[in-house]
């Protein structure tokens, strides 16, 4: 069974709970054809922490809404701990960006969280948007995932 380990530095997103987070993860695991035993870490944090991470890992000294760190891209397989073979990575989401973007886009906080979480999950699944073809594929998968999530 797929697992999400959730850590909350800061939290205040209406309608988002562990069950909702796990449901979204299960949807993306299915669409991205990930192993059913896949595991991730999710940290919901603030803009200050996101700016630090964005500066350290992307060289951008500003907060961002979501960051994904794929475990298999950062840890050589011979250094992985026993039992980590299903761990695909970590996602950090700024709750402050979720709330601000939801207000600008005139959508529910929960919907904006889902959009960012889905985007981060597809990055962990190895799906990116580095060129128009990749971007179209990722956008189609995100739209499909979000349609399933919103219909539930």
Secondary structure as GFF3:
##gff-version 3
##sequence-region A 1 152
A	DSSP	beta_strand	3	8	.	.	.	ID=ss1
A	DSSP	alpha_helix	18	31	.	.	.	ID=ss2
A	DSSP	beta_strand	39	45	.	.	.	ID=ss3
A	DSSP	alpha_helix	47	58	.	.	.	ID=ss4
A	DSSP	beta_strand	66	70	.	.	.	ID=ss5
A	DSSP	alpha_helix	71	74	.	.	.	ID=ss6
A	DSSP	three_ten_helix	77	79	.	.	.	ID=ss7
A	DSSP	beta_strand	87	94	.	.	.	ID=ss8
A	DSSP	alpha_helix	95	105	.	.	.	ID=ss9
A	DSSP	alpha_helix	109	124	.	.	.	ID=ss10
A	DSSP	alpha_helix	132	151	.	.	.	ID=ss11
###
